[in-house]
């Protein structure tokens, strides 16, 4: 199941590219949350990948101002919107305890925006994780968020389809 979710997610992500010169409306709404446990550094490295046009649209709707994640001149002002949005739409519990997600920044590359977060002082042994997310749910009732969590050479995945917001993983 995990391999199928991963393959489907990445295939869908690549099938409908949004080139810089001729944007194409993509017929599906998907986001990916990747969480990697770095035991040596005692951190959780979190990366969220969202379509740029969808992310800009949701930021504009939620914060009632034009969002432009591509313009480098607006990067610092968009940084605060991205940070606030992720803080209110993504949370994580590890071994039954809520952990603090530290916002590191975002970058826009081709059709996607990558948002980077980190959990410091992560436990050395992760037995279970609970993820809450409602990324882009304000826009689409067909939104799918794929979650991948890796620890101790084990990778678990979950698929959240609107309106589902929570997934639990046991390692």
N, C-alpha and C positions, 0 to 999 in steps of 0.2 A: 504494500500500500504506500509506504513512504517513498519508495523509488518511483512509483507511478505518479504521485503528487508532484515530486520534484521534476520529473520529466515533463509532465503536462504543463506545469508552471513555466518552465524555461522555454518549452516549445511555443506556448502561447505568447510569451514575451517576445520571441524572435520572429514569429510568423508575420506579424503586422507592424513592421518598422515604421516609425514616424520620422522620415528624413527631414533634415533642416530646411530644404527648399520646397518640398511638396508634401506638406503634412497630410496624413490620412487619418480620418476618424476611425478609431479602433472600435470593433464591435463587441468588446468585452471590457469588463472593469475588474482589474486584478492588482493586488499589492502583495509584496513579499516582505516578511519580517524574518531576518536571519539572525540567530543568536548563537554565538560561539563562546564556549567556556575556555578561557585561557588559564589553566590551573597554575602554570609557572608564574604568571603575573598576578594571580588571584583576581581576575577580572572577568566580566562578561562583555563581549564585544557585540553590539547590536547595530544592525544595518537594516534600514527600511528602504525599499525600492518601490517607487510609485511613478506612474506616467506623469510627465511634466504638466500636460494640459489639464488632467484631472486634478492634480494637486493645486495648481494655480486657481482652478475654478472653485475648489472647496475653500481655499484660503480667502478668496474674494467674497464668497457667500458668507462665511462665518464672521469675518472681520470687517465686512462692508467697505472694502477698499480694493483697488486694483492690485493684483499680485503678479509680479513678474520675476520668476526665478531664473531667468536666462541673463538678464541685463546685469553685467558686473558692477555697474555704478549703483545698483539698488541692492546689492548682496547684503550689506550690513543691515539695512532696514527690513529686508525679507527674513533675515536670520532670526529676528525676534518673533515674527509671525510663525515661522516654522517651529521654533523652539516651543512656543506656547501651545501650538496645535498638537504637537507630539506629546507634550506633557499632559494634555487633557484627553488624549485619545489612545494612549498606550500605557499599560502598567504591567508589572511583572512581580510574581511571588516565587521565591526559591525556598524549597524545604519548608513551606508554610509561612514564610516571612516576606512581607513586602520589601522590595529593594528599591533604592533610589537610582533612577536613570539620569545620568549626567549627560547633558547635551554637548556634543563636540562640534557639530556643524553640518552643513549640507553642501553637496555639489551637484551640478546639473551636467549630464553627459548624454548627448544625443536625445533620445525621447524620454529619458528617465531622470528622476531626481533621487539621489542617494542621501539619506539622512543617517548620521552616525551618532550613536549614544554609547555610553559605557557604564557599567556597574563596577564600582571599586570594592575591594574587600569581599569578593565573592567567596562562598564556602569552597573548600577544597573538594568536597564530595557533594555532588548534586544528585539527589534521589528523586525529586519531583519538582515540577515547575508549573505554574499557572499563569497564563497570558490573557490579558483583557485588552481587546482592541476594537475600535469602531472607526478605523481609518476610512475616510471617504463615504461613510454611511449617510452623511447629510445630502449627498448628491444622488446616489444610485441605490436602487432597491435590488440590483443584481450584482452588487459588489462582492467579490471573493477576496479574502485575505489568506494567503498561505503562510504558515509559520513553520520554520525549521529551527531546531534546537540541537546543538551538538555539544556533547560532553563525554569525556573518557572514551573516545573513539566510537561513540554511539550517536546516531542521529535519529531523532524522532521528528515527525511532521504532523501538522494538523491543517485542516481546511475549514475556514469559517466563512459561511455563506450568510449574507444579510438575512435576517437581523441578528444572527448568533454573534456574540461578542467574546465568548470565553472558551479557552481550551486548556485541558490539563494533560500533562505529559509525565509519565513515570519511567525512570531509567533503571 
